[in-house]
């Protein structure tokens, strides 16, 4: 987890209309850049690339590829929310607190659930294509 960032900048002006689409894309890009700072997310991206290679080698179906990509996108979203929770908690308290521990533990549980779903998918595809089960 990176150190909390300073909040001394003024709040940006609200953007509406067509400019909102560009602004939203920029906000998402900034979020992705922030998420890339998380070691766990970088590991998940590299694991995804390796799994894509494995699925190609196994001859996985288009639906199986779509499921893998869908699970990865869900994982990225949950990882982003978990990181946001950690950022807020770290901003709210520098001391140990029960609410901080609980918030971080629950975010971690959410990430683990998606990882288990992805692991289940990979196990099924490997069993189906690798072992003919």
Beta strands, then each sheet from edge to edge (+ up, - down):
end
